[in-house]
Amino acid sequence: MKATVVFDSYFGNTEKIARAMAESLSKTESVVCKSTTDIERAEVEGTDMLVLGSPTRAFQITDRMKSFLKELKSFDLNCTIAAAFDTRIDLETIKSGFLRFVVDTGGYAAKSIAKKTAKVAGLKDLPYEGFFVTDEQGPLKEGELERAANWAANLLSS
Ligand SMILES: Cc1cc2nc3c(=O)[nH]c(=O)nc-3n(C[C@H](O)[C@H](O)[C@H](O)COP(=O)(O)O)c2cc1C
C-alpha cells in the first residue's frame, strides 16, 4: 500500500512529527513524506493512505495547509484511509488560567483538517490527533515522537 504524509511547519516540530509517522508507516508501506509546497499532485492522487498535518496557529490551520486543502478539491483522490493531525501548545505549560481557557476553547487545526479532507476524499469521520509542544516555537513534549509513530501505525488497522 502507498501512504503519503503531507505537512506544514514553521519551526520544524510538525515536520518531526510527520517524519516519525512516515518512518513508522514505512515498516510496512511505501511512504512519501513532504511539505505542502513540495508534494506533487501524482503523489497524492496515487496514494491509498493520506495523512495531513499542520501547526495550530491562532486556533486554526496554517495558511499554507489551507491553500493545499483548497487545491486538493481538484485532485482525483483514491485513498481509502485518511487522517489529520496538528501540533499545539500543551495547556499544562500555560501559567495564566485565562490564557489556558482562551487557547483551549479557541480550537485546534486537526479537527478542521479532518473535516475538510473527509469531504474532499468522500470519507467520513476521519481520525485526528493533536501533538504537543511545550512553548510557542517548540520543542515537542517528551514522548510525542513515539506517540506519533504509534498513532500512525494504528491507522492501518482502523
Ligand atoms: C503566531 C502563533 C500562533 C499560535 N497559535 C496557537 C494556538 O492558537 N493554539 C495552540 O495550541 N498553539 C498555538 N501556537 C503554537 C504553535 O502550535 C506551535 O508554534 C507549533 O505547534 C509549532 O509547530 P511548527 O514547529 O511545525 O511550526 C501558535 C504559535 C504561533 C507562533
The ligand as a MOL file (V3000), in Angstrom:
LIG
                    3D

  0  0  0     0  0            999 V3000
M  V30 BEGIN CTAB
M  V30 COUNTS 31 33 0 0 0
M  V30 BEGIN ATOM
M  V30 1 C 1.6100 33.0420 15.7510 0
M  V30 2 C 1.3780 31.7790 16.5400 0
M  V30 3 C 0.0840 31.4290 16.9040 0
M  V30 4 C -0.1410 30.2550 17.6420 0
M  V30 5 N -1.4160 29.9370 17.9880 0
M  V30 6 C -1.6490 28.8030 18.7010 0
M  V30 7 C -2.9780 28.4320 19.0840 0
M  V30 8 O -3.9600 29.1010 18.7850 0
M  V30 9 N -3.1500 27.2860 19.7890 0
M  V30 10 C -2.0960 26.4820 20.1400 0
M  V30 11 O -2.3140 25.4610 20.7840 0
M  V30 12 N -0.8200 26.8040 19.7870 0
M  V30 13 C -0.5690 27.9470 19.0770 0
M  V30 14 N 0.7000 28.2610 18.7040 0
M  V30 15 C 1.7940 27.3060 18.9460 0
M  V30 16 C 2.0100 26.5120 17.6780 0
M  V30 17 O 1.0580 25.4940 17.6350 0
M  V30 18 C 3.4450 25.9890 17.5820 0
M  V30 19 O 4.2610 27.0590 17.1490 0
M  V30 20 C 3.5350 24.8520 16.5960 0
M  V30 21 O 2.9820 23.6890 17.1430 0
M  V30 22 C 4.9540 24.5940 16.1980 0
M  V30 23 O 4.9160 23.7910 15.0350 0
M  V30 24 P 5.9920 24.0220 13.9100 0
M  V30 25 O 7.3420 23.9410 14.5640 0
M  V30 26 O 5.7910 22.9100 12.9590 0
M  V30 27 O 5.7680 25.3530 13.2690 0
M  V30 28 C 0.9580 29.4250 17.9990 0
M  V30 29 C 2.2430 29.7940 17.6270 0
M  V30 30 C 2.4690 30.9540 16.9180 0
M  V30 31 C 3.8870 31.3140 16.5450 0
M  V30 END ATOM
M  V30 BEGIN BOND
M  V30 1 1 1 2
M  V30 2 1 2 3
M  V30 3 2 2 30
M  V30 4 2 3 4
M  V30 5 1 4 5
M  V30 6 1 4 28
M  V30 7 2 5 6
M  V30 8 1 6 7
M  V30 9 1 6 13
M  V30 10 2 7 8
M  V30 11 1 7 9
M  V30 12 1 9 10
M  V30 13 2 10 11
M  V30 14 1 10 12
M  V30 15 2 12 13
M  V30 16 1 13 14
M  V30 17 1 14 15
M  V30 18 1 14 28
M  V30 19 1 15 16
M  V30 20 1 16 17
M  V30 21 1 16 18
M  V30 22 1 18 19
M  V30 23 1 18 20
M  V30 24 1 20 21
M  V30 25 1 20 22
M  V30 26 1 22 23
M  V30 27 1 23 24
M  V30 28 2 24 25
M  V30 29 1 24 26
M  V30 30 1 24 27
M  V30 31 2 28 29
M  V30 32 1 29 30
M  V30 33 1 30 31
M  V30 END BOND
M  V30 END CTAB
M  END
